[in-house]
Amino acid sequence: MTNFDRPGTTPMPRRRRPAFAALRDEIDLPPLDHIAPTLDPPWQKEETDTPDSKAAFRHPDGHSLGLRIQSRGLALQTWITAGPDLPPIPEGGTDTEQAEAQAARDARLQPGRTWHAVLNTRASNALATDLGALVRDRLLPALTNKPRGLPAPPPPARIGQPDTTTQQEGIQK
């Protein structure tokens, strides 16, 4: 009789990691106090209980702006909330001026409403600069001109061809 057992070996149990326990990506970011943009007055920075991962700013008109490092440092969440009051519509003037003032008022972020934007930290080479640009170019303008979403970039202009952007505005998909 032949013994087919392998001599001197003990089977080793295989340890498998469940799918939900996969290795996690994580990015070490500098404290938010070091990369948060400085806003011009009358914006005031508030003290927060976690200054390394959250920053908040207040405006005398009641507007607030916040920044937070999301879990594992993969993203920075930013938001701006409109204050409680809209600018008044001026008394008097022509009907056209009042209609324009009402249209400007309606185009604003309404009181108590919030607009969010996220900065992907993996795609950023200069985190402080990109965060400052996001706050300056996307969040602060939302107070006066409510964003509808990210517009598609315009097609490159060709020399000698007419501008077709005004013709395409009337087309609905």
Short mmCIF file of the C-alpha atoms (twelve columns), coordinates in Angstrom:
data_MODEL
# 
_entry.id   MODEL 
# 
loop_
_atom_site.group_PDB 
_atom_site.id 
_atom_site.type_symbol 
_atom_site.label_atom_id 
_atom_site.label_alt_id 
_atom_site.label_comp_id 
_atom_site.label_asym_id 
_atom_site.label_seq_id 
_atom_site.Cartn_x 
_atom_site.Cartn_y 
_atom_site.Cartn_z 
_atom_site.pdbx_PDB_model_num 
ATOM 1   C CA . MET A 1   0.000   0.000   0.000   1 
ATOM 2   C CA . THR A 2   1.143   3.406   -0.892  1 
ATOM 3   C CA . ASN A 3   0.531   6.324   1.387   1 
ATOM 4   C CA . PHE A 4   -0.244  9.423   -0.651  1 
ATOM 5   C CA . ASP A 5   -0.175  11.895  2.252   1 
ATOM 6   C CA . ARG A 6   2.521   14.467  2.011   1 
ATOM 7   C CA . PRO A 7   4.979   13.906  4.785   1 
ATOM 8   C CA . GLY A 8   5.709   16.749  7.193   1 
ATOM 9   C CA . THR A 9   3.197   19.286  5.900   1 
ATOM 10  C CA . THR A 10  0.259   20.754  7.682   1 
ATOM 11  C CA . PRO A 11  -2.477  22.399  5.671   1 
ATOM 12  C CA . MET A 12  -2.532  26.150  6.255   1 
ATOM 13  C CA . PRO A 13  -5.978  27.719  6.420   1 
ATOM 14  C CA . ARG A 14  -6.399  30.411  3.750   1 
ATOM 15  C CA . ARG A 15  -7.457  33.734  5.103   1 
ATOM 16  C CA . ARG A 16  -9.560  35.757  2.766   1 
ATOM 17  C CA . ARG A 17  -10.544 39.302  3.345   1 
ATOM 18  C CA . PRO A 18  -14.214 40.109  2.715   1 
ATOM 19  C CA . ALA A 19  -14.920 42.537  -0.120  1 
ATOM 20  C CA . PHE A 20  -16.103 45.251  2.258   1 
ATOM 21  C CA . ALA A 21  -12.780 45.118  4.114   1 
ATOM 22  C CA . ALA A 22  -10.655 46.020  1.096   1 
ATOM 23  C CA . LEU A 23  -7.693  48.297  1.565   1 
ATOM 24  C CA . ARG A 24  -8.799  51.903  1.769   1 
ATOM 25  C CA . ASP A 25  -7.355  54.810  -0.117  1 
ATOM 26  C CA . GLU A 26  -6.439  57.693  2.109   1 
ATOM 27  C CA . ILE A 27  -4.759  61.007  1.453   1 
ATOM 28  C CA . ASP A 28  -2.943  62.951  4.137   1 
ATOM 29  C CA . LEU A 29  -4.009  66.571  3.840   1 
ATOM 30  C CA . PRO A 30  -2.586  69.539  5.691   1 
ATOM 31  C CA . PRO A 31  -4.876  71.023  8.361   1 
ATOM 32  C CA . LEU A 32  -7.731  72.995  6.855   1 
ATOM 33  C CA . ASP A 33  -6.606  76.135  8.680   1 
ATOM 34  C CA . HIS A 34  -3.450  76.100  6.542   1 
ATOM 35  C CA . ILE A 35  -5.201  75.728  3.183   1 
ATOM 36  C CA . ALA A 36  -8.469  77.630  3.806   1 
ATOM 37  C CA . PRO A 37  -8.702  80.794  1.718   1 
ATOM 38  C CA . THR A 38  -8.627  84.199  3.334   1 
ATOM 39  C CA . LEU A 39  -11.801 86.073  2.485   1 
ATOM 40  C CA . ASP A 40  -11.981 89.836  2.187   1 
ATOM 41  C CA . PRO A 41  -13.903 91.784  4.834   1 
ATOM 42  C CA . PRO A 42  -16.706 91.795  5.863   1 
ATOM 43  C CA . TRP A 43  -16.340 87.968  5.949   1 
ATOM 44  C CA . GLN A 44  -15.212 86.782  9.395   1 
ATOM 45  C CA . LYS A 45  -13.723 83.373  10.187  1 
ATOM 46  C CA . GLU A 46  -15.499 81.533  12.997  1 
ATOM 47  C CA . GLU A 47  -13.842 79.330  15.578  1 
ATOM 48  C CA . THR A 48  -14.809 75.670  15.090  1 
ATOM 49  C CA . ASP A 49  -14.419 72.711  17.410  1 
ATOM 50  C CA . THR A 50  -12.372 70.864  14.741  1 
ATOM 51  C CA . PRO A 51  -10.223 73.523  13.015  1 
ATOM 52  C CA . ASP A 52  -8.055  70.891  11.319  1 
ATOM 53  C CA . SER A 53  -10.975 69.389  9.349   1 
ATOM 54  C CA . LYS A 54  -13.683 72.110  9.265   1 
ATOM 55  C CA . ALA A 55  -13.731 75.875  8.680   1 
ATOM 56  C CA . ALA A 56  -16.640 78.315  8.734   1 
ATOM 57  C CA . PHE A 57  -17.026 81.946  7.700   1 
ATOM 58  C CA . ARG A 58  -19.846 84.446  8.435   1 
ATOM 59  C CA . HIS A 59  -20.971 87.592  6.655   1 
ATOM 60  C CA . PRO A 60  -22.820 90.441  8.440   1 
ATOM 61  C CA . ASP A 61  -25.751 89.971  6.023   1 
ATOM 62  C CA . GLY A 62  -26.269 86.466  7.440   1 
ATOM 63  C CA . HIS A 63  -24.523 84.501  4.698   1 
ATOM 64  C CA . SER A 64  -22.364 81.572  5.787   1 
ATOM 65  C CA . LEU A 65  -19.637 79.646  4.014   1 
ATOM 66  C CA . GLY A 66  -18.205 76.324  5.158   1 
ATOM 67  C CA . LEU A 67  -15.396 73.959  4.249   1 
ATOM 68  C CA . ARG A 68  -14.973 70.373  5.421   1 
ATOM 69  C CA . ILE A 69  -12.480 67.616  4.689   1 
ATOM 70  C CA . GLN A 70  -14.449 64.502  3.791   1 
ATOM 71  C CA . SER A 71  -13.518 61.089  5.079   1 
ATOM 72  C CA . ARG A 72  -10.092 59.781  4.167   1 
ATOM 73  C CA . GLY A 73  -9.116  63.144  2.665   1 
ATOM 74  C CA . LEU A 74  -10.268 62.300  -0.847  1 
ATOM 75  C CA . ALA A 75  -12.481 65.392  -1.188  1 
ATOM 76  C CA . LEU A 76  -13.119 68.826  0.254   1 
ATOM 77  C CA . GLN A 77  -16.788 69.709  0.584   1 
ATOM 78  C CA . THR A 78  -17.646 73.398  0.368   1 
ATOM 79  C CA . TRP A 79  -20.974 75.163  0.721   1 
ATOM 80  C CA . ILE A 80  -22.496 78.609  0.933   1 
ATOM 81  C CA . THR A 81  -25.848 79.468  2.485   1 
ATOM 82  C CA . ALA A 82  -27.695 82.672  1.645   1 
ATOM 83  C CA . GLY A 83  -28.645 85.022  4.461   1 
ATOM 84  C CA . PRO A 84  -32.234 85.641  5.577   1 
ATOM 85  C CA . ASP A 85  -32.879 88.840  3.611   1 
ATOM 86  C CA . LEU A 86  -32.979 89.705  -0.066  1 
ATOM 87  C CA . PRO A 87  -32.015 93.202  -1.182  1 
ATOM 88  C CA . PRO A 88  -35.086 95.411  -1.463  1 
ATOM 89  C CA . ILE A 89  -36.549 96.402  -4.802  1 
ATOM 90  C CA . PRO A 90  -36.091 100.175 -5.167  1 
ATOM 91  C CA . GLU A 91  -39.224 102.288 -4.915  1 
ATOM 92  C CA . GLY A 92  -40.199 104.414 -7.889  1 
ATOM 93  C CA . GLY A 93  -38.486 104.183 -11.213 1 
ATOM 94  C CA . THR A 94  -39.928 102.870 -14.413 1 
ATOM 95  C CA . ASP A 95  -41.627 99.533  -14.840 1 
ATOM 96  C CA . THR A 96  -38.608 98.300  -16.774 1 
ATOM 97  C CA . GLU A 97  -36.217 99.179  -13.922 1 
ATOM 98  C CA . GLN A 98  -38.442 97.455  -11.385 1 
ATOM 99  C CA . ALA A 99  -38.737 94.379  -13.608 1 
ATOM 100 C CA . GLU A 100 -34.938 94.254  -13.945 1 
ATOM 101 C CA . ALA A 101 -34.539 94.592  -10.162 1 
ATOM 102 C CA . GLN A 102 -37.078 91.793  -9.619  1 
ATOM 103 C CA . ALA A 103 -35.297 89.596  -12.169 1 
ATOM 104 C CA . ALA A 104 -31.947 90.213  -10.428 1 
ATOM 105 C CA . ARG A 105 -33.579 89.377  -7.096  1 
ATOM 106 C CA . ASP A 106 -35.064 86.149  -8.471  1 
ATOM 107 C CA . ALA A 107 -31.699 85.119  -9.966  1 
ATOM 108 C CA . ARG A 108 -30.068 85.153  -6.512  1 
ATOM 109 C CA . LEU A 109 -29.684 82.218  -4.191  1 
ATOM 110 C CA . GLN A 110 -32.848 82.476  -2.119  1 
ATOM 111 C CA . PRO A 111 -32.731 83.009  1.677   1 
ATOM 112 C CA . GLY A 112 -31.729 79.915  3.606   1 
ATOM 113 C CA . ARG A 113 -30.810 77.954  0.471   1 
ATOM 114 C CA . THR A 114 -27.428 76.293  0.174   1 
ATOM 115 C CA . TRP A 115 -25.147 75.677  -2.810  1 
ATOM 116 C CA . HIS A 116 -22.491 72.948  -2.570  1 
ATOM 117 C CA . ALA A 117 -19.311 72.312  -4.520  1 
ATOM 118 C CA . VAL A 118 -16.721 69.554  -4.062  1 
ATOM 119 C CA . LEU A 119 -12.994 69.688  -4.713  1 
ATOM 120 C CA . ASN A 120 -11.372 66.360  -5.613  1 
ATOM 121 C CA . THR A 121 -8.080  66.340  -3.718  1 
ATOM 122 C CA . ARG A 122 -6.544  63.663  -5.966  1 
ATOM 123 C CA . ALA A 123 -6.874  65.891  -9.020  1 
ATOM 124 C CA . SER A 124 -5.388  68.954  -7.337  1 
ATOM 125 C CA . ASN A 125 -1.715  69.824  -7.606  1 
ATOM 126 C CA . ALA A 126 -1.974  73.099  -5.639  1 
ATOM 127 C CA . LEU A 127 -4.664  72.446  -3.058  1 
ATOM 128 C CA . ALA A 128 -4.751  75.896  -1.429  1 
ATOM 129 C CA . THR A 129 -4.875  77.665  -4.801  1 
ATOM 130 C CA . ASP A 130 -7.591  75.377  -6.168  1 
ATOM 131 C CA . LEU A 131 -9.681  75.730  -3.016  1 
ATOM 132 C CA . GLY A 132 -9.381  79.531  -3.145  1 
ATOM 133 C CA . ALA A 133 -10.416 79.543  -6.813  1 
ATOM 134 C CA . LEU A 134 -13.408 77.292  -6.086  1 
ATOM 135 C CA . VAL A 135 -14.616 79.582  -3.294  1 
ATOM 136 C CA . ARG A 136 -13.981 82.776  -5.284  1 
ATOM 137 C CA . ASP A 137 -15.248 81.605  -8.689  1 
ATOM 138 C CA . ARG A 138 -18.121 79.233  -7.813  1 
ATOM 139 C CA . LEU A 139 -19.392 79.786  -4.276  1 
ATOM 140 C CA . LEU A 140 -19.339 83.548  -3.744  1 
ATOM 141 C CA . PRO A 141 -20.941 84.328  -7.146  1 
ATOM 142 C CA . ALA A 142 -23.820 81.979  -6.208  1 
ATOM 143 C CA . LEU A 143 -25.099 84.651  -3.816  1 
ATOM 144 C CA . THR A 144 -25.849 87.041  -6.677  1 
ATOM 145 C CA . ASN A 145 -26.385 84.630  -9.557  1 
ATOM 146 C CA . LYS A 146 -27.891 81.258  -8.658  1 
ATOM 147 C CA . PRO A 147 -26.036 78.540  -10.571 1 
ATOM 148 C CA . ARG A 148 -28.070 76.040  -12.563 1 
ATOM 149 C CA . GLY A 149 -25.202 73.596  -12.903 1 
ATOM 150 C CA . LEU A 150 -21.923 73.486  -14.683 1 
ATOM 151 C CA . PRO A 151 -22.205 74.857  -18.201 1 
ATOM 152 C CA . ALA A 152 -20.564 72.958  -21.003 1 
ATOM 153 C CA . PRO A 153 -17.430 74.640  -22.305 1 
ATOM 154 C CA . PRO A 154 -17.992 76.532  -25.536 1 
ATOM 155 C CA . PRO A 155 -16.741 74.895  -28.721 1 
ATOM 156 C CA . PRO A 156 -13.548 76.349  -30.149 1 
ATOM 157 C CA . ALA A 157 -14.146 79.262  -32.509 1 
ATOM 158 C CA . ARG A 158 -13.153 78.823  -36.118 1 
ATOM 159 C CA . ILE A 159 -11.926 81.690  -38.176 1 
ATOM 160 C CA . GLY A 160 -14.320 82.807  -40.884 1 
ATOM 161 C CA . GLN A 161 -17.392 80.948  -39.591 1 
ATOM 162 C CA . PRO A 162 -20.390 82.624  -37.972 1 
ATOM 163 C CA . ASP A 163 -21.066 82.268  -34.248 1 
ATOM 164 C CA . THR A 164 -23.692 79.535  -33.798 1 
ATOM 165 C CA . THR A 165 -24.117 79.766  -30.018 1 
ATOM 166 C CA . THR A 166 -27.085 82.143  -30.284 1 
ATOM 167 C CA . GLN A 167 -28.755 79.891  -32.839 1 
ATOM 168 C CA . GLN A 168 -28.437 76.802  -30.613 1 
ATOM 169 C CA . GLU A 169 -29.971 78.424  -27.508 1 
ATOM 170 C CA . GLY A 170 -33.480 78.016  -28.877 1 
ATOM 171 C CA . ILE A 171 -33.069 74.283  -29.507 1 
ATOM 172 C CA . GLN A 172 -34.473 72.120  -26.730 1 
ATOM 173 C CA . LYS A 173 -33.505 68.511  -26.248 1 
# 
